[in-house]
């Protein structure tokens, strides 16, 4: 198994998600790649997380807060 290709794919996905988070936290509107609805950021105080999701639920990113 060639892990270098897999690592490149994971790194690209991570960097893409990081860019989306940066844009959203700056106040920019970012649309979901799947349904094209705007993504929103919410705070889950109970679990200490930021949650990024679209209205349809096809995109969901969770960022843990330390």
N, C-alpha and C positions, 0 to 999 in steps of 0.2 A: 504494500500500500504506500502510495506517495503522499506523505503528510505535508510536503511543501505547498502543493496546490490547495489542500484543505486549509492550511494556515493562512494562505493568501486570501481565500474566500472569507474566512472568519474575520480577518483584519479589515477587509473592505466593508463587510457588513457593520462591524463595530464603528469604523470611521464614518460611514453613512449615517448611522444612528446618532453619533455624536454631533454631526453637522446639523441634523434635524433638531436636536435638543438646543443647540446654540441659537439657531434661528428663532425657535419658539420662545426661548427665554429672553431674547432681545425684543420680542413683541411682533415679530414678522408672522404672517399667515403662511402656513405650510399645509398642503393638501396631502391626503392619503394616496399612496401610489396605486392602491387597489380600487377604491371607490371614488376617489377624487373629492371627498368631503373634507372640510377643514379639521386639522388635528387640534386638540385642546390639551392643556396641562392642568392636572388637579393634584392636590396634596392630600395624602392619606396620613394624617397625624398618628393614628393608632399604630400603624406599622412603620412609620418613618420613611415614606416613599413618595417620590413624584411619579405620577402616572400620566403617560401620554397616550391618547387614544382618539379614534375617530368616532363619529356618531353611529356607524354601522357595526363597530366592534371588530373589524378585520385587521386593524392595527392596534397593538398595545405594547408599549415600552414601559418598563418599570425601572426606576433609578432609586437605589437605596441611599438614604441620607445617613451619614455617620454622625 
